[in-house]
Each structure stands twice: as C-alpha cells, then as structure tokens.
Amino acid sequence: MDVETIVSLVFYGLLLGGIYALLSVGLSLIYGILEIVNFAQGEFFMIGAFICYFMITLFNTHPILAIMVSALVTFMAGALMEKLVIFPLRKRGGRGWLMNVLVVTLGISLILQNSALITCGAYHRGISYLWSTKTLDLLGIRCSVDRFIILLIAIATILVFYIFLHFTYTGKAIRATAQNKDAAMSVGININIMYTLACALSTMLAGIAGAIMLPISTVYPTVGSSYILFCFIVIILGGLGRLDGTLLASFIVGIIQSFSMYYFGMGWSYFFLFIFIGIILLIRPSGILGERRY
C-alpha cells in the first residue's frame, strides 16, 4: 500500500467524518439539552439534500445560496417540531414524556420519508459536482475541488458552531441549560427558548450535512436512515452528550469506514465498525471521552 493511497483514504475518511460530525453534533446537542434522541434527524438530512438538489437543478442556484436555504428551512422545521410536538409532550406528558417523544420522533421520521416518497419518488438523485470538476494537487495527492470545499465547509460550520456555543451569550445560555436547568432559570434564562433553539440548531446542522453531501452520494427518501446509523455509533463512541467526543469519534468512524470500504467493501465496513465500538466500550463503557461535560 503506497503513501498516496493511504493519504487519499484518510482524506476521504475526514470527508465522511465531517458529514457525520454535522449530523452527530446536532443529535448530541439535543440529547444534552432535552435528554431525548431525535429519530427524525436523518430525515432533516434528507430534506436539506433535496432542497439543495432542486434549487441547483431547477433554478440553477449558486451552491452557497442553496446550502444556506437548506440550513434556513431545516432550522425553521426543527423549531416547529419542538414547539408543536416536543413542547406539548414535555408539558403534559408526565413521567413518560421521554418515551412518548421517542415514539413521536420515529413517527415523524416515517411521515417525512413517505412524504418524500410521494412527492419526489423513489429515484436516486444526484449531481456530479457543486463547484467544479477540476482536481487539486495537494502535496502530491490529487483530490477534486468539490470534495476539498465540502471538507472546508464542514470544518468551518463546526468551528462557527463551537464559537457560538462558547463565546456568545446565547451559546453560553444553551450550555448552562444543559448543565443545570434550575440554576439557568434562576439567573433569568428562558429554558423553553433554549429548548427550541437547540432543536432548531440540531436540525439545521443535519440540513447542511445533507446539502453538502450531494457530490459524493445520491439523495432519496430513505437516505437519512443509512447515515443516522453511523451517527448513533459516533455518539456512543464519543460519550453521550459529549460534543468534543462526538467530533473525535466522527472522524475516527469516517477513517475506519474509508479504509474498510476500500479493502473489504461496504458491507464489511459495518462489521469492522461494530468490532471497533465493542472493543472501545469494553475498555471505556462511557465512551472515548467519558460522560457528558459542557
């Protein structure tokens, strides 16, 4: 195995890891704030991908604008989901509201999948490139311009999100709500707004991930289901509620998947990932970085 192949596989693994990170950080955020698992996260990924696809193919929209629209629509959809579905269950669902939310988000997932199937059909849709068909020569390694820009967008989005959480008042309020809801309320933080914002940001990240993945994968009504499995693996590996652990695990999973697909095929990538996660959890049952910390 030559060095160029290794570096190419690592680059593709980082690319996959960037997409997994956007999806998984959103899942980890909503778990950290509301302590729920959003089974519809993959469908917001699908919505973002479809919006970007149709804006580019039907209206010849610039990719950046298409990605921004995907982010805006999925942000608003996440806020509506929290206000119309999660909030009423949280207020009137009693002790069993968390289980009710799990069932409802699974129902939302099925509704969105079948709605996309009815309106868009079961066809696999994709585009060959977002920006350019040209290739770059980076230190002797050739990669497409599109994939390089996708990785940059993923990393930039994660950095902006990190800065937002740690250096803005709203971001600190979200973290405070995750740490101690009663204490956050006592200092004047409206935790209901934080809940809504957390859901909206979570789905927005999924929408961005769906939009930027178009040049490397196709979009179809159930595409989110194939990605969401890896995201659950990432969250368990990184530690439940650990955003930093989620980021680290995303790139680890992406690189493992890249190498295993290249040498053994797609089917075997699941086998190696589950073997890896089993070994890690035997050594560290709470994940690579342990329990939740904000």
C-alpha positions as CSV (number, residue, x, y, z in Angstrom):
1,M,0.0,0.0,0.0
2,D,1.6,3.2,-1.1
3,V,1.6,6.5,0.7
4,E,-0.6,8.2,-1.9
5,T,-3.4,5.6,-1.4
6,I,-3.1,5.9,2.4
7,V,-3.4,9.7,2.3
8,S,-6.3,9.6,-0.2
9,L,-8.2,7.2,2.1
10,V,-7.5,9.4,5.1
11,F,-8.8,12.4,3.2
12,Y,-11.9,10.6,2.2
13,G,-12.4,9.4,5.8
14,L,-12.1,13.0,7.0
15,L,-14.7,14.0,4.4
16,L,-17.1,11.4,5.7
17,G,-16.2,12.3,9.3
18,G,-17.1,15.9,8.6
19,I,-20.6,15.0,7.4
20,Y,-21.0,12.5,10.3
21,A,-19.9,15.3,12.7
22,L,-22.5,17.7,11.5
23,L,-25.3,15.1,11.9
24,S,-23.9,13.7,15.2
25,V,-23.2,17.1,16.9
26,G,-26.8,18.0,16.3
27,L,-28.0,14.7,17.9
28,S,-25.6,15.2,20.8
29,L,-26.8,18.7,21.3
30,I,-30.5,17.8,21.6
31,Y,-29.6,14.9,23.8
32,G,-27.6,17.1,26.1
33,I,-30.3,19.7,26.4
34,L,-33.6,17.7,26.3
35,E,-32.1,14.2,27.0
36,I,-34.0,12.8,24.1
37,V,-32.9,11.0,20.9
38,N,-34.4,12.5,17.7
39,F,-35.0,9.6,15.4
40,A,-36.1,12.1,12.7
41,Q,-32.6,13.6,12.5
42,G,-31.8,11.6,9.3
43,E,-35.0,13.0,7.6
44,F,-33.9,16.6,8.1
45,F,-30.6,15.5,6.5
46,M,-32.7,14.2,3.6
47,I,-34.8,17.4,3.4
48,G,-31.6,19.5,3.2
49,A,-30.3,17.4,0.4
50,F,-33.5,17.5,-1.6
51,I,-33.8,21.3,-1.2
52,C,-30.2,21.8,-2.4
53,Y,-30.7,19.4,-5.2
54,F,-33.8,21.0,-6.6
55,M,-32.5,24.6,-6.2
56,I,-29.4,23.7,-8.2
57,T,-31.0,21.6,-10.9
58,L,-34.3,23.5,-11.4
59,F,-33.3,27.1,-10.6
60,N,-29.5,27.0,-11.3
61,T,-28.9,28.5,-7.8
62,H,-25.4,29.1,-6.6
63,P,-24.3,26.2,-4.3
64,I,-23.7,28.5,-1.3
65,L,-27.2,30.0,-1.6
66,A,-28.7,26.6,-1.9
67,I,-26.9,25.4,1.2
68,M,-28.0,28.5,3.1
69,V,-31.6,27.9,2.1
70,S,-31.4,24.3,3.2
71,A,-30.0,25.4,6.5
72,L,-32.8,28.0,7.0
73,V,-35.6,25.6,6.1
74,T,-34.3,22.9,8.3
75,F,-33.7,25.4,11.2
76,M,-37.4,26.5,10.9
77,A,-38.6,22.9,10.7
78,G,-36.7,22.0,13.8
79,A,-38.2,24.9,15.7
80,L,-41.7,24.0,14.6
81,M,-41.1,20.3,15.6
82,E,-40.1,21.4,19.1
83,K,-43.0,23.9,19.6
84,L,-45.7,21.8,18.0
85,V,-44.7,18.3,19.1
86,I,-42.0,18.1,21.8
87,F,-43.1,21.1,23.9
88,P,-46.7,19.8,24.4
89,L,-45.4,16.4,25.3
90,R,-42.9,17.8,27.8
91,K,-45.6,19.9,29.5
92,R,-48.4,17.4,29.6
93,G,-46.8,14.0,29.1
94,G,-46.0,13.3,32.7
95,R,-43.1,11.0,33.7
96,G,-43.4,9.1,30.4
97,W,-42.9,12.1,28.2
98,L,-39.4,11.0,27.1
99,M,-40.6,7.6,25.8
100,N,-43.5,9.4,24.1
101,V,-41.1,11.7,22.3
102,L,-39.0,8.8,21.1
103,V,-42.1,7.2,19.6
104,V,-43.3,10.5,18.1
105,T,-39.9,11.4,16.5
106,L,-39.9,7.9,15.0
107,G,-43.4,8.6,13.6
108,I,-42.2,12.0,12.2
109,S,-39.3,10.1,10.6
110,L,-41.8,7.8,8.8
111,I,-44.1,10.6,7.8
112,L,-41.2,12.6,6.3
113,Q,-39.9,9.5,4.5
114,N,-43.2,8.7,2.9
115,S,-44.0,12.3,2.1
116,A,-40.7,12.5,0.2
117,L,-41.5,9.2,-1.5
118,I,-44.9,10.5,-2.7
119,T,-43.7,13.9,-3.8
120,C,-40.2,13.1,-5.1
121,G,-40.5,9.4,-6.0
122,A,-38.1,6.6,-5.0
123,Y,-35.5,7.6,-7.6
124,H,-31.9,8.2,-6.5
125,R,-31.0,11.8,-7.5
126,G,-27.5,13.3,-7.5
127,I,-25.3,15.9,-9.1
128,S,-21.8,15.3,-10.4
129,Y,-20.4,18.5,-8.8
130,L,-21.3,21.6,-6.9
131,W,-18.5,23.9,-7.8
132,S,-16.0,22.5,-10.3
133,T,-14.9,19.3,-12.0
134,K,-11.3,20.2,-11.6
135,T,-8.8,18.5,-9.3
136,L,-6.3,19.8,-6.9
137,D,-2.8,18.6,-6.3
138,L,-2.1,18.9,-2.6
139,L,1.4,17.7,-1.6
140,G,1.3,15.2,-4.5
141,I,-2.2,13.9,-3.6
142,R,-4.9,14.6,-6.1
143,C,-8.4,15.4,-4.9
144,S,-11.5,17.0,-6.5
145,V,-12.2,20.7,-5.8
146,D,-15.7,19.7,-4.7
147,R,-14.6,17.3,-2.0
148,F,-12.0,19.7,-0.7
149,I,-14.6,22.5,-0.5
150,I,-17.1,20.1,1.2
151,L,-14.5,19.3,3.9
152,L,-13.8,23.0,4.4
153,I,-17.5,23.8,4.7
154,A,-17.9,21.0,7.3
155,I,-14.9,22.1,9.3
156,A,-15.9,25.8,9.1
157,T,-19.5,25.0,10.2
158,I,-18.3,23.1,13.2
159,L,-15.9,25.9,14.2
160,V,-18.6,28.5,13.9
161,F,-20.9,26.3,16.0
162,Y,-18.2,25.9,18.6
163,I,-17.5,29.6,18.8
164,F,-21.3,30.3,19.0
165,L,-21.6,27.8,22.0
166,H,-18.6,29.0,23.9
167,F,-18.3,32.8,23.2
168,T,-21.8,34.1,22.7
169,Y,-24.4,34.9,25.4
170,T,-27.0,32.6,23.7
171,G,-24.5,29.8,23.3
172,K,-23.5,30.0,27.0
173,A,-27.2,30.0,27.9
174,I,-27.7,26.8,26.0
175,R,-24.7,25.2,27.8
176,A,-26.0,26.5,31.2
177,T,-29.4,24.9,30.4
178,A,-27.7,21.6,29.7
179,Q,-25.6,21.7,32.9
180,N,-28.4,22.7,35.3
181,K,-31.9,23.7,34.2
182,D,-33.0,25.0,37.6
183,A,-29.9,27.2,38.0
184,A,-30.3,28.5,34.5
185,M,-33.9,29.5,35.3
186,S,-32.8,31.2,38.5
187,V,-30.5,33.6,36.6
188,G,-33.2,34.6,34.1
189,I,-32.6,32.2,31.2
190,N,-35.7,31.2,29.4
191,I,-35.1,27.5,29.1
192,N,-38.1,27.0,26.8
193,I,-36.4,29.2,24.2
194,M,-33.2,27.3,24.7
195,Y,-35.0,24.0,24.1
196,T,-36.5,25.4,20.8
197,L,-33.2,26.8,19.7
198,A,-31.3,23.6,20.5
199,C,-33.8,21.6,18.3
200,A,-33.6,24.1,15.5
201,L,-29.8,24.2,15.5
202,S,-29.7,20.4,15.6
203,T,-31.9,20.0,12.5
204,M,-30.1,22.9,10.8
205,L,-26.7,21.1,11.1
206,A,-28.4,18.0,9.6
207,G,-29.7,20.1,6.7
208,I,-26.3,21.5,6.0
209,A,-24.8,18.0,6.1
210,G,-27.4,16.8,3.6
211,A,-26.8,19.7,1.2
212,I,-23.0,19.3,1.1
213,M,-23.0,15.5,0.6
214,L,-24.7,15.7,-2.8
215,P,-21.5,15.4,-4.9
216,I,-20.4,12.2,-3.1
217,S,-23.8,10.5,-2.7
218,T,-27.3,10.4,-4.1
219,V,-30.4,11.6,-2.3
220,Y,-33.6,9.5,-2.0
221,P,-36.4,9.4,0.6
222,T,-34.7,7.0,3.0
223,V,-31.1,8.3,2.6
224,G,-31.2,9.6,6.2
225,S,-31.6,6.1,7.6
226,S,-28.2,5.0,6.2
227,Y,-26.4,7.9,7.7
228,I,-28.1,8.0,11.0
229,L,-26.8,4.5,12.0
230,F,-23.2,5.8,11.8
231,C,-24.2,8.9,13.8
232,F,-25.5,6.7,16.7
233,I,-22.2,4.8,16.5
234,V,-20.4,8.1,16.7
235,I,-22.4,9.4,19.7
236,I,-21.9,6.2,21.7
237,L,-18.2,6.1,20.9
238,G,-17.7,9.7,21.8
239,G,-19.7,9.6,25.0
240,L,-23.4,10.6,25.4
241,G,-23.7,14.3,25.4
242,R,-20.0,15.0,24.8
243,L,-19.7,17.4,21.8
244,D,-15.9,17.1,21.8
245,G,-16.1,13.3,22.0
246,T,-18.7,13.3,19.2
247,L,-16.3,15.3,16.9
248,L,-13.4,13.0,17.6
249,A,-15.5,9.9,17.1
250,S,-16.9,11.2,13.8
251,F,-13.5,11.4,12.2
252,I,-12.4,8.1,13.6
253,V,-15.5,6.4,12.2
254,G,-15.1,8.1,8.9
255,I,-11.5,6.9,8.5
256,I,-12.3,3.3,9.6
257,Q,-15.2,3.3,7.1
258,S,-12.9,4.7,4.3
259,F,-10.2,2.0,4.8
260,S,-12.7,-0.9,5.3
261,M,-14.7,0.0,2.2
262,Y,-11.6,0.3,0.1
263,Y,-10.1,-3.1,1.1
264,F,-13.2,-5.2,2.0
265,G,-16.3,-3.5,0.6
266,M,-19.2,-1.5,2.0
267,G,-20.8,-4.5,3.8
268,W,-17.7,-5.3,5.8
269,S,-17.4,-1.6,6.9
270,Y,-20.3,-2.2,9.3
271,F,-18.6,-5.3,10.7
272,F,-15.3,-3.5,11.4
273,L,-17.1,-0.6,13.0
274,F,-19.1,-2.7,15.3
275,I,-16.0,-4.7,16.3
276,F,-14.2,-1.4,17.0
277,I,-17.1,0.0,19.1
278,G,-17.3,-3.2,21.0
279,I,-13.6,-3.1,21.9
280,I,-13.8,0.6,22.9
281,L,-16.9,0.1,25.1
282,L,-15.3,-2.9,26.8
283,I,-12.3,-0.7,27.7
284,R,-14.3,2.5,28.3
285,P,-18.0,1.8,28.8
286,S,-18.9,5.5,28.9
287,G,-17.2,6.3,25.5
288,I,-13.8,7.6,24.4
289,L,-14.0,10.8,26.4
290,G,-16.4,9.6,29.1
291,E,-19.6,11.2,30.5
292,R,-21.2,14.4,29.5
293,R,-19.4,17.7,30.1
294,Y,-20.1,21.2,28.7
